[in-house]
Amino acid sequence: MYAALTTQAGLASWWINECKAEPKVGFINTFHFEGYPNTEMRVRKLTENKKVVWKCVGGDKQWIGTRLKFSLKENDGHTILKFKHSKWKKQSDFFAVCNFHWARHFIMLQHYCESGKSLLSPAKEKAKIKEVKKAKN
């Protein structure tokens, strides 16, 4: 799972297919959502197979300054993922929609880690982006 959270190939398989990412502290991972400014996440901390921390440094103004923490723990041959997207300025409708979409993407992450196959569909993601834009307005 660690590679799925830290490498370009991994992230492109469950979150955003248009991305540039490296498992390197200080690197700015770039994610492209159609119709949005690129989301830029500075890699703040990496502890192999245990923790990934990013800080949003570019993109949607509601995300800038937020922090994303992925904590991994092995338990009886299974990986438990704990996720926290914190430091939001306010809890808006956009915040709620993002929570829903994180859950949806984590289902895709689980499938990718278990099968090696991506469920990410660029066409479906475009439709979901329209839904997110609507929630912002």
mmCIF file of the C-alpha atoms, coordinates in Angstrom:
data_MODEL
# 
_entry.id   MODEL 
# 
loop_
_atom_site.group_PDB 
_atom_site.id 
_atom_site.type_symbol 
_atom_site.label_atom_id 
_atom_site.label_alt_id 
_atom_site.label_comp_id 
_atom_site.label_asym_id 
_atom_site.label_entity_id 
_atom_site.label_seq_id 
_atom_site.pdbx_PDB_ins_code 
_atom_site.Cartn_x 
_atom_site.Cartn_y 
_atom_site.Cartn_z 
_atom_site.occupancy 
_atom_site.B_iso_or_equiv 
_atom_site.pdbx_formal_charge 
_atom_site.auth_seq_id 
_atom_site.auth_comp_id 
_atom_site.auth_asym_id 
_atom_site.auth_atom_id 
_atom_site.pdbx_PDB_model_num 
ATOM 1   C CA . MET A 1 1   ? 0.000   0.000   0.000   1.00 0.00 ? 1   MET A CA 1 
ATOM 2   C CA . TYR A 1 2   ? 2.881   2.360   0.712   1.00 0.00 ? 2   TYR A CA 1 
ATOM 3   C CA . ALA A 1 3   ? 3.833   2.467   -2.994  1.00 0.00 ? 3   ALA A CA 1 
ATOM 4   C CA . ALA A 1 4   ? 0.208   3.191   -3.921  1.00 0.00 ? 4   ALA A CA 1 
ATOM 5   C CA . LEU A 1 5   ? 0.363   6.283   -1.663  1.00 0.00 ? 5   LEU A CA 1 
ATOM 6   C CA . THR A 1 6   ? 3.790   7.527   -2.697  1.00 0.00 ? 6   THR A CA 1 
ATOM 7   C CA . THR A 1 7   ? 4.540   6.743   -6.347  1.00 0.00 ? 7   THR A CA 1 
ATOM 8   C CA . GLN A 1 8   ? 3.167   8.280   -9.503  1.00 0.00 ? 8   GLN A CA 1 
ATOM 9   C CA . ALA A 1 9   ? 2.017   4.897   -10.831 1.00 0.00 ? 9   ALA A CA 1 
ATOM 10  C CA . GLY A 1 10  ? 0.342   4.056   -7.533  1.00 0.00 ? 10  GLY A CA 1 
ATOM 11  C CA . LEU A 1 11  ? -1.493  7.359   -7.102  1.00 0.00 ? 11  LEU A CA 1 
ATOM 12  C CA . ALA A 1 12  ? -2.581  7.345   -10.758 1.00 0.00 ? 12  ALA A CA 1 
ATOM 13  C CA . SER A 1 13  ? -4.227  3.966   -10.164 1.00 0.00 ? 13  SER A CA 1 
ATOM 14  C CA . TRP A 1 14  ? -6.689  5.007   -7.475  1.00 0.00 ? 14  TRP A CA 1 
ATOM 15  C CA . TRP A 1 15  ? -6.839  8.792   -6.999  1.00 0.00 ? 15  TRP A CA 1 
ATOM 16  C CA . ILE A 1 16  ? -6.005  10.961  -10.004 1.00 0.00 ? 16  ILE A CA 1 
ATOM 17  C CA . ASN A 1 17  ? -4.653  9.522   -13.215 1.00 0.00 ? 17  ASN A CA 1 
ATOM 18  C CA . GLU A 1 18  ? -3.010  12.801  -14.258 1.00 0.00 ? 18  GLU A CA 1 
ATOM 19  C CA . CYS A 1 19  ? -0.289  13.296  -11.677 1.00 0.00 ? 19  CYS A CA 1 
ATOM 20  C CA . LYS A 1 20  ? 3.404   13.750  -11.127 1.00 0.00 ? 20  LYS A CA 1 
ATOM 21  C CA . ALA A 1 21  ? 4.656   12.286  -7.860  1.00 0.00 ? 21  ALA A CA 1 
ATOM 22  C CA . GLU A 1 22  ? 7.811   11.024  -6.197  1.00 0.00 ? 22  GLU A CA 1 
ATOM 23  C CA . PRO A 1 23  ? 8.382   9.374   -2.811  1.00 0.00 ? 23  PRO A CA 1 
ATOM 24  C CA . LYS A 1 24  ? 10.798  12.093  -1.715  1.00 0.00 ? 24  LYS A CA 1 
ATOM 25  C CA . VAL A 1 25  ? 10.456  14.514  1.217   1.00 0.00 ? 25  VAL A CA 1 
ATOM 26  C CA . GLY A 1 26  ? 10.221  18.070  -0.113  1.00 0.00 ? 26  GLY A CA 1 
ATOM 27  C CA . PHE A 1 27  ? 8.979   17.003  -3.553  1.00 0.00 ? 27  PHE A CA 1 
ATOM 28  C CA . ILE A 1 28  ? 5.796   18.712  -4.700  1.00 0.00 ? 28  ILE A CA 1 
ATOM 29  C CA . ASN A 1 29  ? 3.370   16.126  -6.057  1.00 0.00 ? 29  ASN A CA 1 
ATOM 30  C CA . THR A 1 30  ? 1.116   17.654  -8.706  1.00 0.00 ? 30  THR A CA 1 
ATOM 31  C CA . PHE A 1 31  ? -2.401  16.389  -9.432  1.00 0.00 ? 31  PHE A CA 1 
ATOM 32  C CA . HIS A 1 32  ? -4.512  17.625  -12.328 1.00 0.00 ? 32  HIS A CA 1 
ATOM 33  C CA . PHE A 1 33  ? -8.293  17.740  -11.989 1.00 0.00 ? 33  PHE A CA 1 
ATOM 34  C CA . GLU A 1 34  ? -9.907  18.840  -15.224 1.00 0.00 ? 34  GLU A CA 1 
ATOM 35  C CA . GLY A 1 35  ? -11.224 22.387  -14.902 1.00 0.00 ? 35  GLY A CA 1 
ATOM 36  C CA . TYR A 1 36  ? -9.341  23.113  -11.666 1.00 0.00 ? 36  TYR A CA 1 
ATOM 37  C CA . PRO A 1 37  ? -5.936  24.574  -10.940 1.00 0.00 ? 37  PRO A CA 1 
ATOM 38  C CA . ASN A 1 38  ? -3.404  21.817  -10.346 1.00 0.00 ? 38  ASN A CA 1 
ATOM 39  C CA . THR A 1 39  ? -3.419  20.548  -6.779  1.00 0.00 ? 39  THR A CA 1 
ATOM 40  C CA . GLU A 1 40  ? 0.100   20.659  -5.357  1.00 0.00 ? 40  GLU A CA 1 
ATOM 41  C CA . MET A 1 41  ? 1.049   18.605  -2.322  1.00 0.00 ? 41  MET A CA 1 
ATOM 42  C CA . ARG A 1 42  ? 4.450   19.021  -0.696  1.00 0.00 ? 42  ARG A CA 1 
ATOM 43  C CA . VAL A 1 43  ? 5.686   15.718  0.717   1.00 0.00 ? 43  VAL A CA 1 
ATOM 44  C CA . ARG A 1 44  ? 6.353   16.540  4.381   1.00 0.00 ? 44  ARG A CA 1 
ATOM 45  C CA . LYS A 1 45  ? 7.107   13.146  5.891   1.00 0.00 ? 45  LYS A CA 1 
ATOM 46  C CA . LEU A 1 46  ? 7.678   9.602   4.689   1.00 0.00 ? 46  LEU A CA 1 
ATOM 47  C CA . THR A 1 47  ? 8.180   6.618   6.945   1.00 0.00 ? 47  THR A CA 1 
ATOM 48  C CA . GLU A 1 48  ? 8.238   3.523   4.762   1.00 0.00 ? 48  GLU A CA 1 
ATOM 49  C CA . ASN A 1 49  ? 5.183   1.317   5.272   1.00 0.00 ? 49  ASN A CA 1 
ATOM 50  C CA . LYS A 1 50  ? 4.044   3.488   8.187   1.00 0.00 ? 50  LYS A CA 1 
ATOM 51  C CA . LYS A 1 51  ? 3.328   7.130   7.355   1.00 0.00 ? 51  LYS A CA 1 
ATOM 52  C CA . VAL A 1 52  ? 2.873   9.615   4.508   1.00 0.00 ? 52  VAL A CA 1 
ATOM 53  C CA . VAL A 1 53  ? 2.217   13.298  5.225   1.00 0.00 ? 53  VAL A CA 1 
ATOM 54  C CA . TRP A 1 54  ? 1.497   16.011  2.655   1.00 0.00 ? 54  TRP A CA 1 
ATOM 55  C CA . LYS A 1 55  ? 0.721   19.718  2.899   1.00 0.00 ? 55  LYS A CA 1 
ATOM 56  C CA . CYS A 1 56  ? -1.377  21.300  0.159   1.00 0.00 ? 56  CYS A CA 1 
ATOM 57  C CA . VAL A 1 57  ? 0.617   24.240  -1.213  1.00 0.00 ? 57  VAL A CA 1 
ATOM 58  C CA . GLY A 1 58  ? -1.298  24.953  -4.423  1.00 0.00 ? 58  GLY A CA 1 
ATOM 59  C CA . GLY A 1 59  ? -4.665  24.469  -6.016  1.00 0.00 ? 59  GLY A CA 1 
ATOM 60  C CA . ASP A 1 60  ? -8.171  25.126  -4.787  1.00 0.00 ? 60  ASP A CA 1 
ATOM 61  C CA . LYS A 1 61  ? -8.143  27.867  -2.138  1.00 0.00 ? 61  LYS A CA 1 
ATOM 62  C CA . GLN A 1 62  ? -10.132 25.702  0.294   1.00 0.00 ? 62  GLN A CA 1 
ATOM 63  C CA . TRP A 1 63  ? -7.432  23.007  0.155   1.00 0.00 ? 63  TRP A CA 1 
ATOM 64  C CA . ILE A 1 64  ? -4.354  25.241  0.374   1.00 0.00 ? 64  ILE A CA 1 
ATOM 65  C CA . GLY A 1 65  ? -2.828  24.888  3.830   1.00 0.00 ? 65  GLY A CA 1 
ATOM 66  C CA . THR A 1 66  ? -4.613  21.623  4.596   1.00 0.00 ? 66  THR A CA 1 
ATOM 67  C CA . ARG A 1 67  ? -2.636  18.571  5.650   1.00 0.00 ? 67  ARG A CA 1 
ATOM 68  C CA . LEU A 1 68  ? -3.148  14.981  4.585   1.00 0.00 ? 68  LEU A CA 1 
ATOM 69  C CA . LYS A 1 69  ? -1.849  12.168  6.752   1.00 0.00 ? 69  LYS A CA 1 
ATOM 70  C CA . PHE A 1 70  ? -1.917  8.493   5.793   1.00 0.00 ? 70  PHE A CA 1 
ATOM 71  C CA . SER A 1 71  ? -0.938  6.161   8.653   1.00 0.00 ? 71  SER A CA 1 
ATOM 72  C CA . LEU A 1 72  ? -0.372  2.470   7.921   1.00 0.00 ? 72  LEU A CA 1 
ATOM 73  C CA . LYS A 1 73  ? -0.313  -0.401  10.376  1.00 0.00 ? 73  LYS A CA 1 
ATOM 74  C CA . GLU A 1 74  ? 0.116   -4.094  9.671   1.00 0.00 ? 74  GLU A CA 1 
ATOM 75  C CA . ASN A 1 75  ? -2.252  -6.431  11.512  1.00 0.00 ? 75  ASN A CA 1 
ATOM 76  C CA . ASP A 1 76  ? -2.395  -10.195 10.848  1.00 0.00 ? 76  ASP A CA 1 
ATOM 77  C CA . GLY A 1 77  ? -1.324  -9.835  7.226   1.00 0.00 ? 77  GLY A CA 1 
ATOM 78  C CA . HIS A 1 78  ? -3.640  -6.902  6.552   1.00 0.00 ? 78  HIS A CA 1 
ATOM 79  C CA . THR A 1 79  ? -2.812  -3.216  6.288   1.00 0.00 ? 79  THR A CA 1 
ATOM 80  C CA . ILE A 1 80  ? -4.960  -0.812  8.256   1.00 0.00 ? 80  ILE A CA 1 
ATOM 81  C CA . LEU A 1 81  ? -5.076  2.701   6.800   1.00 0.00 ? 81  LEU A CA 1 
ATOM 82  C CA . LYS A 1 82  ? -5.944  5.698   8.946   1.00 0.00 ? 82  LYS A CA 1 
ATOM 83  C CA . PHE A 1 83  ? -6.434  8.932   7.040   1.00 0.00 ? 83  PHE A CA 1 
ATOM 84  C CA . LYS A 1 84  ? -6.782  12.500  8.215   1.00 0.00 ? 84  LYS A CA 1 
ATOM 85  C CA . HIS A 1 85  ? -7.347  15.572  6.026   1.00 0.00 ? 85  HIS A CA 1 
ATOM 86  C CA . SER A 1 86  ? -6.986  18.416  8.518   1.00 0.00 ? 86  SER A CA 1 
ATOM 87  C CA . LYS A 1 87  ? -6.473  22.185  8.847   1.00 0.00 ? 87  LYS A CA 1 
ATOM 88  C CA . TRP A 1 88  ? -9.565  23.134  6.839   1.00 0.00 ? 88  TRP A CA 1 
ATOM 89  C CA . LYS A 1 89  ? -10.501 26.800  7.293   1.00 0.00 ? 89  LYS A CA 1 
ATOM 90  C CA . LYS A 1 90  ? -14.214 25.934  7.439   1.00 0.00 ? 90  LYS A CA 1 
ATOM 91  C CA . GLN A 1 91  ? -16.584 22.999  7.060   1.00 0.00 ? 91  GLN A CA 1 
ATOM 92  C CA . SER A 1 92  ? -18.499 23.891  3.916   1.00 0.00 ? 92  SER A CA 1 
ATOM 93  C CA . ASP A 1 93  ? -20.548 21.858  1.450   1.00 0.00 ? 93  ASP A CA 1 
ATOM 94  C CA . PHE A 1 94  ? -17.282 21.391  -0.450  1.00 0.00 ? 94  PHE A CA 1 
ATOM 95  C CA . PHE A 1 95  ? -15.707 19.900  2.693   1.00 0.00 ? 95  PHE A CA 1 
ATOM 96  C CA . ALA A 1 96  ? -18.581 17.383  2.891   1.00 0.00 ? 96  ALA A CA 1 
ATOM 97  C CA . VAL A 1 97  ? -18.315 16.444  -0.781  1.00 0.00 ? 97  VAL A CA 1 
ATOM 98  C CA . CYS A 1 98  ? -14.555 15.930  -0.416  1.00 0.00 ? 98  CYS A CA 1 
ATOM 99  C CA . ASN A 1 99  ? -15.143 13.565  2.515   1.00 0.00 ? 99  ASN A CA 1 
ATOM 100 C CA . PHE A 1 100 ? -17.495 11.504  0.375   1.00 0.00 ? 100 PHE A CA 1 
ATOM 101 C CA . HIS A 1 101 ? -14.986 11.375  -2.473  1.00 0.00 ? 101 HIS A CA 1 
ATOM 102 C CA . TRP A 1 102 ? -12.118 10.363  -0.178  1.00 0.00 ? 102 TRP A CA 1 
ATOM 103 C CA . ALA A 1 103 ? -14.222 7.375   0.902   1.00 0.00 ? 103 ALA A CA 1 
ATOM 104 C CA . ARG A 1 104 ? -14.936 6.499   -2.727  1.00 0.00 ? 104 ARG A CA 1 
ATOM 105 C CA . HIS A 1 105 ? -11.264 6.718   -3.644  1.00 0.00 ? 105 HIS A CA 1 
ATOM 106 C CA . PHE A 1 106 ? -10.215 4.609   -0.669  1.00 0.00 ? 106 PHE A CA 1 
ATOM 107 C CA . ILE A 1 107 ? -12.462 1.839   -1.962  1.00 0.00 ? 107 ILE A CA 1 
ATOM 108 C CA . MET A 1 108 ? -10.534 2.098   -5.242  1.00 0.00 ? 108 MET A CA 1 
ATOM 109 C CA . LEU A 1 109 ? -7.242  2.078   -3.280  1.00 0.00 ? 109 LEU A CA 1 
ATOM 110 C CA . GLN A 1 110 ? -8.246  -1.105  -1.495  1.00 0.00 ? 110 GLN A CA 1 
ATOM 111 C CA . HIS A 1 111 ? -9.214  -2.768  -4.765  1.00 0.00 ? 111 HIS A CA 1 
ATOM 112 C CA . TYR A 1 112 ? -5.941  -1.694  -6.400  1.00 0.00 ? 112 TYR A CA 1 
ATOM 113 C CA . CYS A 1 113 ? -3.848  -2.996  -3.490  1.00 0.00 ? 113 CYS A CA 1 
ATOM 114 C CA . GLU A 1 114 ? -5.670  -6.317  -3.388  1.00 0.00 ? 114 GLU A CA 1 
ATOM 115 C CA . SER A 1 115 ? -5.938  -6.989  -7.127  1.00 0.00 ? 115 SER A CA 1 
ATOM 116 C CA . GLY A 1 116 ? -3.292  -4.845  -8.802  1.00 0.00 ? 116 GLY A CA 1 
ATOM 117 C CA . LYS A 1 117 ? -6.048  -3.480  -11.048 1.00 0.00 ? 117 LYS A CA 1 
ATOM 118 C CA . SER A 1 118 ? -7.308  0.086   -11.168 1.00 0.00 ? 118 SER A CA 1 
ATOM 119 C CA . LEU A 1 119 ? -10.998 0.959   -10.941 1.00 0.00 ? 119 LEU A CA 1 
ATOM 120 C CA . LEU A 1 120 ? -10.250 4.594   -11.756 1.00 0.00 ? 120 LEU A CA 1 
ATOM 121 C CA . SER A 1 121 ? -12.194 5.719   -14.815 1.00 0.00 ? 121 SER A CA 1 
ATOM 122 C CA . PRO A 1 122 ? -11.223 9.122   -16.279 1.00 0.00 ? 122 PRO A CA 1 
ATOM 123 C CA . ALA A 1 123 ? -14.713 9.482   -17.814 1.00 0.00 ? 123 ALA A CA 1 
ATOM 124 C CA . LYS A 1 124 ? -16.415 8.839   -14.457 1.00 0.00 ? 124 LYS A CA 1 
ATOM 125 C CA . GLU A 1 125 ? -14.002 11.197  -12.721 1.00 0.00 ? 125 GLU A CA 1 
ATOM 126 C CA . LYS A 1 126 ? -14.991 14.016  -15.110 1.00 0.00 ? 126 LYS A CA 1 
ATOM 127 C CA . ALA A 1 127 ? -18.626 13.496  -14.112 1.00 0.00 ? 127 ALA A CA 1 
ATOM 128 C CA . LYS A 1 128 ? -17.671 13.546  -10.416 1.00 0.00 ? 128 LYS A CA 1 
ATOM 129 C CA . ILE A 1 129 ? -15.725 16.793  -10.913 1.00 0.00 ? 129 ILE A CA 1 
ATOM 130 C CA . LYS A 1 130 ? -18.919 18.418  -12.202 1.00 0.00 ? 130 LYS A CA 1 
ATOM 131 C CA . GLU A 1 131 ? -20.633 17.262  -8.993  1.00 0.00 ? 131 GLU A CA 1 
ATOM 132 C CA . VAL A 1 132 ? -17.872 18.814  -6.860  1.00 0.00 ? 132 VAL A CA 1 
ATOM 133 C CA . LYS A 1 133 ? -18.058 22.119  -8.786  1.00 0.00 ? 133 LYS A CA 1 
ATOM 134 C CA . LYS A 1 134 ? -21.805 22.226  -8.215  1.00 0.00 ? 134 LYS A CA 1 
ATOM 135 C CA . ALA A 1 135 ? -21.297 21.759  -4.459  1.00 0.00 ? 135 ALA A CA 1 
ATOM 136 C CA . LYS A 1 136 ? -18.849 24.663  -4.389  1.00 0.00 ? 136 LYS A CA 1 
ATOM 137 C CA . ASN A 1 137 ? -21.383 27.087  -5.897  1.00 0.00 ? 137 ASN A CA 1 
# 
